[in-house]
């Protein structure tokens, strides 16, 4: 089963590549406090359908370049504007 993540597009300036910021919420083991962490993923977008601010779903794939290990599955929600 491939991993999937949902996040916002923060950059679409590269050709066929988007940068997605995904957030993770975890409970601290000792202090029982919710901690938010975010990660940036480079994803392959061959049709260049995602734009900055869109909420997208990405999926793990084979290495496509030095940075790209994810590909765009769908645009969940379009950005306003």
C-alpha positions in Angstrom: 0.0 0.0 0.0 1.4 3.4 -1.0 1.5 6.2 1.5 -0.7 9.2 0.7 -0.6 12.7 2.2 -2.9 15.8 2.0 -1.3 19.3 2.0 -1.3 22.7 0.5 0.7 23.7 -2.6 3.3 26.3 -1.6 5.1 26.5 -5.0 4.4 25.7 -8.6 7.2 27.6 -10.3 9.1 24.5 -11.6 7.9 22.7 -14.7 5.8 19.6 -13.8 6.7 19.9 -10.2 4.9 21.3 -7.2 6.0 21.7 -3.6 3.4 20.5 -1.1 3.4 21.4 2.6 1.9 18.7 4.7 1.1 19.0 8.4 1.4 16.2 11.0 -0.2 16.3 14.4 1.1 14.0 17.1 0.7 13.6 20.8 3.9 13.9 22.8 4.7 10.7 24.6 5.6 12.1 28.0 3.9 15.5 28.2 0.6 14.5 26.4 0.6 17.7 24.4 -0.4 17.9 20.7 2.5 18.9 18.5 2.2 20.2 15.0 5.0 19.6 12.5 5.1 20.3 8.8 7.1 18.8 6.0 7.7 19.9 2.4 7.4 17.3 -0.4 8.3 17.8 -4.1 5.6 16.1 -6.2 5.3 15.3 -9.9 2.5 17.2 -11.6 2.7 16.2 -15.3 -0.4 18.2 -16.4 0.4 21.2 -14.3 -3.1 21.3 -12.9 -2.3 22.4 -9.3 -1.7 26.0 -8.3 -0.5 27.8 -5.2 -2.9 27.5 -2.3 -4.7 24.3 -3.6 -5.3 21.5 -1.3 -3.9 18.3 -2.9 -3.5 14.6 -2.3 -0.1 13.2 -3.2 1.1 9.5 -3.3 4.4 7.9 -2.9 6.1 6.6 -6.1 9.5 5.6 -7.4 12.2 8.2 -7.5 11.6 10.5 -10.4 14.5 12.9 -9.8 16.9 13.9 -7.0 14.0 15.4 -5.0 10.8 14.0 -6.4 9.5 10.8 -4.7 5.8 11.7 -4.8 3.2 12.3 -7.5 -0.1 14.3 -7.6 -3.2 12.1 -7.3 -5.9 14.8 -7.2 -6.7 18.4 -6.4 -9.1 18.1 -3.4 -9.9 21.8 -3.2 -9.1 24.8 -5.4 -7.6 28.0 -3.9 -9.9 31.0 -3.7 -9.1 33.8 -6.1 
